Amino acid sequence: MITHDLRLLADAIYDKKGENVVSLDLRSIDGAITDYFVVCDGSNTTQVGAIADNIAEKMKEEGHTLYRSQGEGNNFWIIQDYGNIVVHIFLKEYREFYRLEELWADVPRKEYKERRVPKASAGKTQE
């Protein structure tokens, strides 16, 4: 289910302290290379790499195939292609420069927030 996959990606990004997670629904665009873009950013190249690694791990656990990945050499902008979802993990300055979301400003956009565990249930186990 695509909603589950998009949320899984957002959670994997926030697990590594990524920021500004959005999905862009490209299904209405004839000839679009994918159904969804997921876009996020990190504050340094180490973090961008960690986000990409965590996404790959979580998606593999869910049975998704990573068809192609580019950008790991410098970690300024990593692209991961999962077929119906393409993930763009930017170094913050590169996201601001390329402004990918502005190119697709006319498609539906969803912002994802980090899910928080309520303090009352943190550390408790279910009996």
C-alpha positions in Angstrom: 0.0 0.0 0.0 1.5 3.3 -1.1 0.4 5.3 2.0 2.3 2.8 4.2 5.4 3.0 2.0 5.4 6.8 2.1 5.1 6.8 5.9 7.8 4.2 6.2 10.1 6.4 4.2 9.3 9.4 6.3 9.9 7.4 9.5 13.2 6.1 8.1 14.3 9.7 7.3 13.3 11.0 10.7 15.1 8.1 12.4 18.3 9.6 11.2 17.2 13.2 12.0 16.4 14.2 8.4 14.3 17.2 7.9 11.5 18.7 5.8 10.1 15.5 4.4 7.5 15.9 1.7 6.0 13.6 -0.9 4.9 14.8 -4.4 2.2 12.9 -6.1 3.2 12.7 -9.8 0.5 10.3 -11.0 -1.5 13.0 -12.8 1.6 13.9 -15.0 1.6 12.0 -18.3 5.0 10.4 -18.9 6.2 10.9 -15.3 9.1 8.6 -14.5 7.5 7.5 -11.2 4.3 7.9 -9.2 5.8 9.7 -6.2 8.9 11.7 -5.3 9.9 11.8 -1.6 12.2 14.7 -0.8 14.1 15.5 2.3 17.4 17.1 3.5 20.2 16.6 6.0 22.5 19.1 7.5 25.8 17.4 6.5 27.1 14.7 4.1 27.5 12.1 6.9 23.8 12.5 7.8 22.7 12.4 4.1 24.5 9.1 3.8 23.1 7.7 7.0 19.5 8.7 5.9 20.1 6.9 2.5 21.4 3.8 4.3 18.5 3.7 6.7 15.9 4.1 3.9 17.6 1.2 1.9 17.5 -1.0 5.0 13.9 -0.3 6.0 12.6 -0.6 2.4 14.5 -3.9 1.9 12.9 -5.2 5.2 9.5 -4.5 3.7 10.4 -6.4 0.5 11.0 -3.4 -1.8 13.7 -3.5 -4.5 16.2 -0.6 -4.9 16.5 -0.5 -8.6 19.1 2.2 -8.8 20.9 4.6 -6.5 23.2 7.5 -7.3 25.1 10.2 -5.4 26.7 8.1 -2.7 30.2 9.2 -3.8 29.8 12.7 -2.4 26.5 12.6 -0.5 25.3 16.0 -1.7 22.2 14.6 -3.4 21.4 10.9 -3.3 18.6 9.5 -5.5 17.1 6.1 -4.7 14.7 4.5 -7.3 12.1 2.1 -5.9 10.0 2.0 -9.1 6.8 3.7 -8.1 8.7 6.0 -5.6 11.9 7.9 -6.1 13.6 9.3 -3.0 15.7 12.5 -3.2 18.0 13.0 -0.1 19.6 16.4 -0.3 22.3 18.2 1.6 20.3 21.3 2.8 22.2 23.8 0.6 21.7 21.6 -2.5 17.9 21.4 -1.9 17.7 25.1 -1.5 19.7 25.6 -4.7 17.9 23.0 -7.0 14.4 23.7 -5.6 13.0 20.4 -6.9 9.6 21.0 -5.3 9.1 24.2 -7.3 9.5 22.3 -10.6 6.5 20.2 -9.5 4.5 23.0 -7.8 1.3 22.0 -9.5 1.1 18.4 -8.1 -0.4 17.4 -4.8 2.1 17.7 -2.0 2.1 16.2 1.5 4.3 17.2 4.4 5.3 14.6 7.0 6.1 15.3 10.6 8.1 13.2 12.9 6.0 10.9 15.0 6.6 11.2 18.7 6.2 8.5 21.3 4.1 9.8 24.2 6.2 10.2 27.3 3.8 8.2 29.4 4.2 5.1 27.3 8.0 5.5 26.6 9.9 2.6 28.3 6.7 0.7 29.3 6.1 -2.8 28.1 2.7 -4.3 27.4 1.6 -7.0 29.7 
